């Protein structure tokens, strides 16, 4: 309903002549009568609309209730101060503040005026009057408004003395315990029995508030009563919040309290969706409603601010606190209603709900922390509750399913929120002249992944057994086949910059480690493989050259010739240039695997003339010339670099496997790595498809949501078809590699290298199109995602090379 429809007759009388006189003197003169009506919604400070006969824009008056009130409650002066700061210094949508009157001679209590904001107010959280796409848009706009509030620089806006920022949870529990006790005393005098559940809930919260305060981050401006019916939405098809109302409980404190309060409202949402069937029926209907479930609200808020979502323990505490506060407020409303000074016509009925709020809060508090979001609607989705691995045409063991769930949670709750932190750290390092310094954010994620048992997840059982000799006899890795690791690789692709490295599963290290495991001798493995497996160093692989078409690897021309060292020892001298050497910019990169041509074994283009040498990055004559950019991105501190080898000498022990066996090893290196690349690309594209759908459900054009346009339906449908097709191709290739080996699976490997990057590029391109200018800017992940996916159509060979491999294999199958 629109905001004007909430108006009705005045229930709490106002001295209109006195008010009109004050407005003429303090705000603006006006002619004719002043018409006043009262908003029916709201249980706290009486709120009215003022209409002027001479055409002046309508104003809203908000005042303290008449009669005795609880201490520190109904502070309209604080509300006005907050509105003034937000209106002048933030992007938070609030009504324009007009004037504050603290002279009780005017109306008997303090009050303030603000502009009237026309729009829509939704009193039913399940939004029965909207379509599924519109419902999603409403909740997405709600998340955006909350993120804007918490991003507000309250100190710079003059609110540094607004309240004490520390110990927020403890103060809140004490405040509402006191308010509840005072309301209970008033109700007891009227014969109303207390609520044991509310008392138990208060004790439970008091016992845990200290721990929550210790874990609290930087304080923010907290709204204090952030819920759907305190928001005014635009009337136009563009779904956005045009005003956040009711700042009475606003303070400086813990942002988790606002999030917990919003999540707690999902209990009422489920009851509304369920109707006569109750909350359990509502949970079953949530997926079809279009409303994002509580878990998505939690992660969506975190994504908007680049921070971690609330943990299960935080969700439990702050949703329980929200229920406790709501119960205490309702208890006070009931007490005022029974005393005859409530602001709402339905205060008696609303206040009587405090027992339900207490029971709901105690149910959340007395259960397991992990059950809170499940109780509030879980993670409903379009898959009908099926596990993602169950949707694939191959079976996965309970071990793989458990690892998948662990990694999915790790990426969602730890890695993705860390992207903003990593970007800020990189910007800080750049500002102080240390752009290529390793990120501490990544190092922290590596420690967390180790603790979760996700380290070196890429290692197959065979590679783990072979590497055990340099790991104290214990096989590193998780013992997963290529097929079993594939869906995990897809999850890491959702954050290609951080997740693979966090698991020690990033290129080019994995391919280099595989070469060392399969072809290195014990000395080489001890020096290089062991620290790579431990994540103590990084490595790079130098193959591509600027002066030859490196897609034809036989043309690689960097020269390797036998030469004596300074002490007369046998060795090799390298001379030439390489570029697109990924990882060479990282100071932790200690080893470069170099593919070159043995000058004494024949001309360029001949077979059996190329070798791989293990070259320390500190070798004399080796120079990192410059970092290269991909569509302007330098991928610091990883980097893709041009390198010069000016008569670099290494001992004979640096030769890997043997002279002339470079191609043999190169092909062995590319098999699993290509599956990893393709699955990561699909994970990245899935993230971009989500962004596409999110945009479609929140952006309007030509009178309707993008989600209602046929062309957008086509873009989404083709994207889903292409991603699912590429995924099945990749899983098929992984299966063939595990069962028959890389050589037999050569056609399947080439096919996925052709199909997966093309699918990813197409999906990301469509997502950018829906996002418009934002899609090609630094404000979304899409531009960088496209750069990464488009590069993959060149890395490890261009499309044409893979197409040739597929076609040749197909031609050989042709029959008479």
FIZA-663989 format. One record per residue (C-alpha): residue in one letter; x, y, z. Coordinates in steps of 0.2 Angstrom, whole numbers, padded with zeros to 4 digits, always signed. Last residue first. Example, Ala and Ser with C-alpha at 12.3 -4.5 7.8 and 13.67 -1.06 7.14 Angstrom:
2
S+0068-0005+0036;A+0062-0022+0039;
***
This chain:
816
X+0168-0230-0226;X+0172-0225-0208;X+0177-0209-0200;X+0185-0211-0183;X+0202-0203-0189;X+0192-0188-0194;X+0185-0186-0177;X+0203-0186-0169;X+0208-0173-0182;X+0194-0162-0178;X+0196-0162-0159;X+0215-0159-0161;X+0212-0145-0174;X+0198-0137-0163;X+0211-0137-0148;X+0224-0128-0159;X+0211-0116-0166;X+0205-0111-0148;X+0222-0105-0143;X+0234-0115-0132;X+0237-0118-0114;X+0232-0099-0111;X+0224-0092-0127;X+0205-0095-0124;X+0209-0094-0105;X+0213-0075-0108;X+0195-0072-0112;X+0189-0080-0096;X+0201-0070-0085;X+0197-0053-0094;X+0178-0057-0093;X+0180-0060-0074;X+0189-0044-0072;X+0175-0035-0081;X+0161-0044-0071;X+0167-0042-0053;X+0157-0026-0051;X+0162-0008-0047;X+0178-0008-0057;X+0168-0004-0073;X+0162-0015-0088;X+0147-0021-0080;X+0143-0005-0071;X+0140+0003-0089;X+0127-0009-0093;X+0123-0023-0080;X+0113-0033-0092;X+0126-0032-0105;X+0140-0037-0093;X+0130-0052-0088;X+0128-0057-0106;X+0147-0055-0109;X+0150-0066-0093;X+0139-0080-0100;X+0147-0080-0118;X+0165-0079-0110;X+0161-0094-0099;X+0154-0104-0113;X+0169-0101-0124;X+0181-0105-0110;X+0172-0121-0107;X+0170-0127-0125;X+0187-0127-0132;X+0197-0132-0117;X+0183-0145-0115;X+0186-0152-0132;X+0205-0153-0131;X+0203-0164-0115;X+0190-0175-0123;X+0201-0177-0138;X+0217-0181-0128;X+0207-0194-0116;X+0217-0209-0123;X+0234-0199-0120;X+0228-0193-0103;X+0224-0210-0095;X+0210-0222-0098;X+0200-0222-0082;X+0205-0207-0073;X+0208-0197-0089;X+0191-0203-0096;X+0182-0198-0080;X+0190-0181-0081;X+0185-0179-0099;X+0167-0183-0095;X+0167-0171-0080;X+0172-0158-0092;X+0159-0162-0105;X+0146-0162-0092;X+0152-0145-0086;X+0152-0138-0103;X+0134-0143-0106;X+0128-0136-0089;X+0137-0120-0093;X+0130-0118-0110;X+0112-0123-0106;X+0112-0111-0091;X+0118-0097-0101;X+0106-0100-0115;X+0092-0099-0103;X+0098-0083-0094;X+0101-0074-0111;X+0084-0080-0118;X+0074-0074-0103;X+0083-0057-0104;X+0077-0056-0122;X+0059-0060-0116;X+0059-0046-0104;X+0051-0049-0087;X+0067-0051-0077;X+0073-0034-0084;X+0059-0027-0073;X+0046-0016-0081;X+0041+0001-0088;X+0054+0003-0101;X+0068-0002-0090;X+0068-0009-0072;X+0083-0016-0062;X+0082-0028-0047;X+0077-0045-0053;X+0087-0044-0069;X+0102-0038-0059;X+0101-0053-0048;X+0099-0064-0062;X+0115-0057-0071;X+0125-0057-0054;X+0120-0076-0052;X+0126-0079-0070;X+0142-0070-0065;X+0145-0082-0051;X+0141-0097-0062;X+0154-0090-0075;X+0168-0090-0061;X+0163-0108-0057;X+0163-0113-0075;X+0181-0105-0077;X+0187-0114-0062;X+0180-0130-0070;X+0189-0127-0086;X+0206-0123-0078;X+0206-0138-0066;X+0201-0149-0081;X+0216-0141-0091;X+0228-0144-0076;X+0223-0162-0076;X+0230-0165-0093;X+0243-0151-0096;X+0257-0157-0086;X+0259-0174-0095;X+0259-0165-0112;X+0273-0153-0106;X+0283-0168-0100;X+0284-0177-0116;X+0287-0161-0125;X+0303-0157-0114;X+0311-0174-0116;X+0326-0168-0127;X+0338-0169-0112;X+0333-0179-0097;X+0320-0180-0083;X+0322-0162-0077;X+0339-0154-0080;X+0344-0143-0065;X+0357-0156-0060;X+0368-0151-0075;X+0372-0135-0066;X+0363-0118-0071;X+0370-0104-0081;X+0360-0089-0087;X+0367-0082-0103;X+0355-0067-0104;X+0338-0075-0100;X+0325-0061-0101;X+0308-0062-0094;X+0291-0054-0098;X+0279-0056-0084;X+0261-0061-0079;X+0258-0056-0062;X+0255-0064-0045;X+0255-0048-0034;X+0248-0041-0044;X+0236-0047-0057;X+0242-0034-0070;X+0224-0029-0076;X+0223-0017-0091;X+0215-0029-0103;X+0227-0042-0097;X+0243-0032-0092;X+0261-0038-0093;X+0273-0036-0079;X+0291-0030-0084;X+0308-0036-0088;X+0310-0050-0075;X+0329-0053-0077;X+0339-0069-0076;X+0357-0065-0080;X+0363-0072-0063;X+0351-0084-0056;X+0339-0077-0042;X+0324-0085-0050;X+0331-0103-0048;X+0331-0112-0065;X+0324-0130-0066;X+0327-0134-0084;X+0315-0142-0096;X+0321-0149-0113;X+0317-0147-0131;X+0326-0155-0146;X+0317-0172-0147;X+0306-0166-0162;X+0313-0153-0174;X+0304-0137-0176;X+0319-0126-0172;X+0335-0135-0178;X+0344-0150-0171;X+0350-0158-0155;X+0366-0147-0151;X+0356-0131-0149;X+0345-0139-0135;X+0329-0129-0137;X+0320-0122-0122;X+0306-0125-0109;X+0310-0116-0093;X+0303-0121-0076;X+0306-0106-0065;X+0308-0107-0046;X+0309-0095-0031;X+0292-0086-0034;X+0289-0079-0016;X+0292-0061-0023;X+0277-0064-0035;X+0280-0056-0052;X+0285-0072-0060;X+0268-0080-0056;X+0262-0082-0074;X+0276-0081-0087;X+0267-0072-0101;X+0284-0068-0109;X+0300-0077-0113;X+0316-0071-0120;X+0332-0079-0125;X+0349-0087-0119;X+0351-0102-0107;X+0368-0109-0102;X+0369-0127-0096;X+0380-0137-0084;X+0395-0147-0081;X+0407-0141-0067;X+0423-0130-0072;X+0422-0120-0056;X+0413-0105-0065;X+0402-0117-0074;X+0405-0126-0090;X+0393-0125-0104;X+0380-0136-0113;X+0368-0126-0123;X+0350-0121-0121;X+0343-0108-0133;X+0326-0100-0131;X+0318-0105-0148;X+0301-0112-0145;X+0295-0117-0163;X+0290-0134-0158;X+0277-0127-0146;X+0266-0122-0160;X+0255-0111-0150;X+0271-0102-0146;X+0270-0092-0163;X+0288-0085-0161;X+0296-0068-0156;X+0287-0065-0140;X+0290-0082-0132;X+0278-0093-0122;X+0287-0107-0112;X+0292-0101-0095;X+0283-0110-0080;X+0282-0101-0063;X+0285-0106-0045;X+0279-0101-0028;X+0287-0104-0011;X+0282-0109+0007;X+0265-0117+0002;X+0270-0134+0010;X+0268-0143-0007;X+0280-0130-0015;X+0292-0131-0001;X+0293-0150-0003;X+0294-0150-0022;X+0309-0138-0024;X+0324-0144-0015;X+0318-0161-0009;X+0310-0165-0026;X+0326-0160-0036;X+0337-0170-0025;X+0325-0185-0025;X+0324-0185-0044;X+0310-0175-0053;X+0299-0183-0067;X+0282-0188-0059;X+0282-0178-0043;X+0292-0163-0051;X+0281-0162-0066;X+0265-0163-0055;X+0272-0149-0044;X+0275-0138-0059;X+0257-0141-0065;X+0250-0137-0047;X+0261-0122-0046;X+0255-0114-0062;X+0242-0113-0057;X+0233-0113-0040;X+0228-0128-0029;X+0238-0123-0013;X+0220-0122-0005;X+0221-0103-0001;X+0230-0101-0018;X+0215-0108-0027;X+0202-0098-0017;X+0211-0081-0018;X+0212-0073-0036;X+0200-0086-0044;X+0186-0082-0032;X+0171-0092-0039;X+0184-0103-0047;X+0187-0111-0031;X+0170-0119-0031;X+0173-0126-0049;X+0189-0134-0043;X+0179-0143-0029;X+0167-0150-0043;X+0183-0157-0052;X+0192-0165-0038;X+0181-0180-0038;X+0184-0182-0057;X+0202-0180-0056;X+0203-0192-0042;X+0204-0187-0024;X+0217-0193-0011;X+0215-0178+0000;X+0233-0171-0002;X+0250-0176+0004;X+0255-0195+0006;X+0264-0197+0022;X+0281-0205+0021;X+0289-0189+0029;X+0283-0178+0015;X+0298-0180+0003;X+0294-0198+0000;X+0276-0196+0000;X+0276-0187-0016;X+0273-0203-0026;X+0259-0209-0015;X+0250-0192-0017;X+0253-0191-0035;X+0244-0208-0037;X+0230-0203-0025;X+0227-0187-0035;X+0233-0171-0028;X+0221-0156-0031;X+0215-0154-0013;X+0233-0148-0008;X+0226-0141+0008;X+0207-0143+0012;X+0209-0150+0030;X+0199-0136+0038;X+0215-0130+0048;X+0225-0130+0031;X+0211-0119+0023;X+0212-0107+0038;X+0231-0105+0037;X+0229-0102+0018;X+0216-0089+0021;X+0227-0080+0032;X+0241-0080+0019;X+0229-0073+0006;X+0224-0059+0017;X+0242-0056+0021;X+0245-0051+0003;X+0262-0054-0005;X+0271-0038-0009;X+0270-0034-0028;X+0262-0017-0025;X+0275-0011-0013;X+0277+0007-0017;X+0268+0014-0002;X+0252+0017-0011;X+0253+0001-0020;X+0254-0008-0003;X+0238+0001+0002;X+0229-0003-0014;X+0234-0021-0013;X+0227-0022+0005;X+0211-0014+0000;X+0209-0026-0014;X+0213-0041-0002;X+0200-0034+0011;X+0187-0033-0003;X+0191-0050-0009;X+0190-0057+0009;X+0171-0058+0009;X+0172-0071-0005;X+0185-0081+0004;X+0178-0083+0021;X+0160-0086+0021;X+0156-0092+0004;X+0172-0100-0001;X+0174-0109+0016;X+0155-0114+0015;X+0157-0122-0002;X+0174-0130+0003;X+0166-0138+0018;X+0151-0144+0008;X+0162-0151-0006;X+0173-0159+0007;X+0158-0168+0015;X+0151-0173-0002;X+0168-0180-0007;X+0170-0190+0008;X+0152-0197+0006;X+0157-0203-0010;X+0152-0196-0027;X+0140-0203-0040;X+0140-0198-0058;X+0126-0189-0068;X+0127-0173-0059;X+0112-0166-0050;X+0116-0176-0034;X+0133-0166-0033;X+0123-0150-0030;X+0113-0158-0016;X+0094-0158-0019;X+0083-0146-0010;X+0071-0143-0024;X+0085-0137-0035;X+0078-0120-0037;X+0084-0114-0020;X+0080-0113-0001;X+0095-0110+0010;X+0087-0112+0027;X+0070-0104+0030;X+0072-0097+0047;X+0073-0114+0056;X+0087-0118+0044;X+0096-0101+0048;X+0095-0106+0067;X+0099-0124+0066;X+0118-0121+0065;X+0118-0113+0082;X+0109-0128+0090;X+0093-0125+0099;X+0089-0116+0115;X+0092-0099+0109;X+0081-0100+0094;X+0066-0108+0103;X+0069-0095+0117;X+0067-0081+0104;X+0051-0088+0097;X+0043-0091+0114;X+0047-0073+0119;X+0040-0066+0103;X+0024-0076+0105;X+0023-0070+0123;X+0025-0052+0117;X+0010-0054+0105;X-0002-0046+0117;X+0006-0029+0113;X+0000-0029+0095;X-0018-0033+0100;X-0018-0019+0113;X-0009-0007+0102;X-0022-0009+0088;X-0027+0010+0087;X-0008+0015+0089;X+0000+0028+0099;X-0003+0020+0116;X-0008+0031+0131;X-0022+0022+0140;X-0013+0013+0154;X-0018-0004+0146;X-0011+0002+0130;X+0004+0008+0138;X+0007-0008+0146;X+0004-0018+0130;X+0016-0007+0121;X+0029-0010+0134;X+0027-0029+0132;X+0028-0027+0114;X+0045-0018+0116;X+0051-0031+0128;X+0046-0045+0116;X+0054-0036+0101;X+0070-0034+0111;X+0070-0052+0116;X+0066-0058+0098;X+0080-0047+0091;X+0092-0054+0105;X+0088-0071+0099;X+0091-0066+0081;X+0108-0059+0088;X+0113-0074+0098;X+0109-0087+0085;X+0115-0078+0070;X+0132-0075+0079;X+0134-0093+0084;X+0130-0098+0066;X+0142-0086+0059;X+0137-0069+0052;X+0142-0066+0035;X+0161-0061+0032;X+0164-0043+0025;X+0164-0035+0008;X+0150-0023+0012;X+0137-0028-0001;X+0144-0046-0001;X+0141-0047+0018;X+0123-0041+0016;X+0120-0054+0002;X+0128-0068+0013;X+0115-0065+0027;X+0100-0062+0015;X+0105-0078+0006;X+0105-0087+0023;X+0088-0080+0027;X+0080-0086+0011;X+0079-0075-0004;X+0060-0071-0008;X+0055-0078-0025;X+0040-0086-0017;X+0044-0103-0025;X+0059-0106-0014;X+0049-0100+0002;X+0034-0112+0000;X+0042-0126+0010;X+0048-0114+0023;X+0030-0107+0024;X+0023-0124+0027;X+0034-0127+0042;X+0030-0109+0048;X+0011-0112+0049;X+0000-0122+0039;X-0014-0110+0041;X-0005-0097+0032;X+0013-0104+0028;X+0019-0088+0019;X+0014-0077+0033;X+0021-0089+0046;X+0037-0090+0036;X+0038-0071+0035;X+0035-0069+0054;X+0050-0081+0057;X+0060-0072+0044;X+0059-0056+0055;X+0073-0064+0065;X+0085-0061+0050;X+0081-0043+0050;X+0085-0042+0069;X+0101-0052+0067;X+0107-0041+0053;X+0103-0025+0063;X+0112-0033+0079;X+0127-0039+0068;X+0131-0020+0065;X+0137-0018+0083;X+0135-0001+0090;X+0132+0017+0087;X+0114+0021+0091;X+0097+0021+0082;X+0082+0016+0093;X+0071+0030+0088;X+0076+0030+0069;X+0059+0025+0063;X+0060+0027+0044;X+0071+0022+0030;X+0066+0032+0014;X+0067+0029-0005;X+0071+0011-0005;X+0072+0004-0022;X+0062-0006-0034;X+0062+0002-0051;X+0044-0001-0057;X+0039+0017-0051;X+0031+0019-0033;X+0048+0018-0024;X+0049+0009-0008;X+0047+0016+0010;X+0055+0006+0023;X+0050+0003+0042;X+0038-0011+0036;X+0053-0021+0030;X+0063-0021+0046;X+0077-0012+0054;X+0073-0007+0071;X+0090-0003+0079;X+0097+0007+0065;X+0115+0004+0070;X+0128+0017+0065;X+0144+0007+0065;X+0156+0000+0077;X+0172-0008+0071;X+0172-0027+0075;X+0164-0037+0089;X+0171-0053+0095;X+0174-0047+0113;X+0156-0040+0113;X+0149-0057+0108;X+0158-0065+0122;X+0152-0052+0134;X+0134-0055+0128;X+0134-0073+0131;X+0127-0075+0149;X+0116-0060+0147;X+0108-0068+0132;X+0103-0084+0141;X+0097-0074+0156;X+0086-0063+0145;X+0079-0078+0136;X+0074-0086+0152;X+0065-0071+0158;X+0056-0070+0141;X+0051-0088+0142;X+0044-0086+0159;X+0032-0073+0153;X+0024-0063+0167;X+0005-0063+0171;X-0006-0048+0168;X-0017-0043+0183;X-0016-0024+0179;X-0003-0021+0193;X+0007-0036+0185;X+0006-0026+0169;X+0015-0011+0176;X+0028-0023+0184;X+0031-0032+0168;X+0033-0016+0159;X+0047-0011+0171;X+0055-0028+0171;X+0054-0028+0152;X+0062-0011+0150;X+0076-0016+0162;X+0080-0032+0153;X+0079-0022+0137;X+0093-0010+0143;X+0103-0024+0151;X+0103-0035+0135;X+0107-0020+0124;X+0121-0014+0135;X+0129-0031+0135;X+0128-0032+0116;X+0135-0015+0113;X+0150-0016+0124;X+0159-0002+0115;X+0152+0012+0104;X+0147+0024+0118;X+0134+0036+0111;X+0132+0050+0099;X+0148+0059+0103;X+0156+0055+0086;X+0140+0060+0077;X+0147+0074+0067;X+0145+0067+0050;X+0164+0062+0050;X+0161+0051+0065;X+0146+0043+0057;X+0155+0037+0042;X+0140+0028+0034;X+0145+0010+0028;X+0132+0002+0040;X+0118+0013+0034;X+0122+0009+0016;X+0123-0010+0019;X+0106-0009+0027;X+0099+0000+0012;X+0106-0012+0000;X+0100-0027+0010;X+0082-0020+0009;X+0084-0016-0010;X+0088-0035-0012;X+0073-0039-0001;X+0061-0029-0012;X+0069-0035-0028;X+0067-0053-0024;X+0049-0049-0021;X+0048-0041-0038;X+0055-0057-0046;X+0042-0068-0037;X+0027-0056-0042;X+0020-0044-0029;X+0003-0043-0020;X+0007-0057-0007;X+0023-0048-0001;X+0028-0062+0012;X+0034-0048+0024;X+0016-0041+0026;X+0016-0022+0030;X+0024-0017+0014;X+0025+0002+0012;X+0025+0010-0005;X+0029+0028-0009;X+0026+0046-0006;X+0039+0054+0006;X+0033+0068+0018;X+0046+0080+0023;X+0052+0080+0041;X+0045+0089+0056;X+0051+0086+0074;X+0043+0084+0091;X+0046+0087+0110;X+0031+0086+0122;X+0017+0097+0128;X+0012+0102+0110;X+0019+0120+0109;X+0024+0123+0128;X+0035+0108+0127;X+0048+0118+0118;X+0060+0105+0111;X+0055+0108+0093;X+0065+0101+0079;X+0064+0107+0061;X+0064+0101+0042;X+0073+0084+0041;X+0072+0078+0023;X+0066+0060+0023;X+0079+0046+0023;X+0088+0037+0009;X+0106+0032+0015;X+0118+0040+0002;X+0127+0049+0016;X+0132+0066+0023;X+0118+0079+0023;X+0103+0067+0024;X+0112+0055+0036;X+0117+0069+0048;X+0100+0077+0049;X+0091+0061+0051;X+0102+0056+0065;X+0100+0073+0074;X+0081+0071+0072;X+0080+0054+0079;X+0091+0059+0094;X+0078+0073+0098;X+0064+0061+0095;X+0070+0051+0111;X+0055+0040+0113;X+0063+0029+0126;X+0077+0034+0138;X+0067+0031+0153;X+0050+0023+0150;X+0035+0034+0147;X+0023+0044+0157;X+0009+0053+0147;X+0009+0059+0129;X+0019+0050+0116;X+0034+0059+0110;X+0032+0067+0093;X+0034+0064+0074;X+0026+0077+0062;X+0027+0073+0044;X+0026+0087+0031;X+0015+0090+0015;X+0022+0101+0002;X+0015+0119+0002;X-0001+0120-0008;X-0011+0134+0001;X-0022+0122+0011;X-0007+0114+0020;X-0007+0096+0024;X+0002+0089+0040;X+0004+0070+0041;X+0005+0063+0058;X+0016+0051+0069;X+0014+0046+0087;X+0030+0038+0093;X+0030+0020+0097;X+0017+0007+0090;X+0018+0010+0071;X+0005+0010+0057;X-0011+0020+0059;X-0003+0036+0053;X-0012+0051+0060;X-0021+0065+0050;X-0019+0084+0051;X-0025+0099+0041;X-0018+0116+0043;X-0030+0130+0038;X-0027+0144+0026;X-0011+0153+0022;X+0006+0148+0026;X+0022+0155+0033;X+0037+0144+0034;X+0047+0135+0047;X+0049+0143+0064;X+0035+0157+0064;X+0022+0149+0053;X+0026+0132+0060;X+0024+0138+0078;X+0007+0146+0075;X+0001+0131+0066;X+0006+0119+0080;X-0002+0130+0093;X-0018+0131+0083;X-0017+0112+0080;X-0015+0107+0098;X-0013+0088+0094;X-0025+0074+0100;X-0018+0056+0100;X-0031+0046+0089;X-0031+0058+0074;X-0042+0049+0060;X-0033+0039+0047;X-0017+0039+0036;X-0009+0022+0031;X-0016+0025+0013;X-0005+0040+0011;X+0011+0029+0012;X+0006+0018-0002;X+0000+0000+0000;
***
